[in-house]
Amino acid sequence: MVHTIEVERFAAAEPSVVYALLRDGSGWPTWSPLGSFELERPGETEREGVGAIRVFRTWPVRSRERIVELEQDRRLAYVLESGLPIQDYRAQVDLEPRDGGTVIRWRSVFGARRPLLGRLVHTMLDRFIRRLVAGLAAAAESVNGTRTMDGQGR
């Protein structure tokens, strides 16, 4: 069974600010629920470029993620190499300039061999990704020195 999680939020910050935060894995623990970061392997042409393997730890999970696509100020995509009881996980974070800010769209797709386990992981990941996106938007706005208009990210 294939599971899809989609989260969208507006950040009152330029796409370049949001993209810079996404590209810097060492900063993720400061704006997200992730506990720690380690760069296991650098990318093919740059430190955290395509091919880089980033390891994030949040007790008791240790996830290994490989960057598979980068588009300056527009997209970061990665696949899960290990860490969760799911298969074929791919996340794509798209950034769209809008109204002087950025619409962040985080889309994750994965498979599950066991339906019950898949639903459980889906529920946990949905909550986690919502926290990631909210933290990313807040961090970008903090860098930008702004706040969202209604406090809800819109």
HELIX and SHEET records of a PDB file:
HELIX    1   1 PRO A   15  ARG A   23  1                                   9    
HELIX    2   2 GLY A   25  GLY A   27  5                                   3    
HELIX    3   3 TRP A   28  TRP A   31  1                                   4    
HELIX    4   4 PRO A  115  ASN A  144  1                                  30    
SHEET    1   A 7 VAL A   2  ALA A  11  0                                        
SHEET    2   A 7 GLY A 101  GLY A 111 -1                                        
SHEET    3   A 7 GLN A  87  ARG A  98 -1                                        
SHEET    4   A 7 ARG A  75  SER A  82 -1                                        
SHEET    5   A 7 VAL A  61  GLU A  71 -1                                        
SHEET    6   A 7 ILE A  53  THR A  58 -1                                        
SHEET    7   A 7 SER A  36  ARG A  41 -1                                        
END                                                                             
